[in-house]
Amino acid sequence: MCIRDSYTKVGLSMRVVAADHEVAQSLGIRVKRVFSISWALSGAFAAMCGVLVGMVFTVTPMMGELTLGRGLPVLLLGGLTSIPGAVVGGLIIGLAEALGAHYLRDVKEIVPWIVMLLILLIRPYGLFGEKRIERI
């Protein structure tokens, strides 16, 4: 049995707070504590990822460009809320980079961005993103 965030008290609290702060407070959830926990976890994961990336690549002030240049099109193409979408987006962007490097040597860095823009023109929420409309 795998442990998922929907089975822990902290995970459920995070989901409720993400959906609606006021409802979470009315249910007795301490919203500030949930925010603190989520910030602490994200900081810990970012530090751990920074250490792992620093072990593989040379650490420079501009090293974020490598990750941003490849990661952001993948994230937006697959959909912000979908892990399978991120995998499919990664495969599509990887294929686009390989084909761009082979056929368009001078502009191979912008090929993933062009592919992302073309797909987002057709599907604005990404390939697997959920369409969420909120009425106010």
Residue pairs with C-beta under 8 A, 6 or more apart in sequence:
4 11
5 11
5 12
5 14
5 15
6 12
6 15
10 34
10 37
13 24
13 29
13 34
14 34
14 37
14 38
16 23
16 24
16 27
16 29
17 24
17 29
17 31
17 34
17 35
21 31
24 31
24 34
25 31
53 63
53 67
57 63
57 66
69 109
69 112
70 93
70 97
70 112
73 89
73 93
73 112
73 113
73 115
73 116
74 86
74 89
74 90
74 93
74 112
75 86
75 89
76 89
76 116
76 120
76 126
77 85
77 89
77 92
77 93
77 115
77 116
77 119
77 120
77 126
77 127
78 84
78 85
78 86
78 87
78 88
78 89
78 90
78 126
78 127
78 128
78 129
79 85
79 86
79 89
79 125
79 126
79 127
79 128
79 129
79 130
80 126
80 129
81 129
81 130
82 126
82 127
82 128
82 129
82 130
84 128
85 126
85 127
85 128
85 129
88 127
88 128
89 126
89 127
92 115
92 119
93 112
93 115
93 116
96 111
96 112
96 115
97 108
97 111
97 112
99 111
100 107
100 108
100 111
100 112
101 108
104 111
119 126
119 127
120 126
123 129
125 131
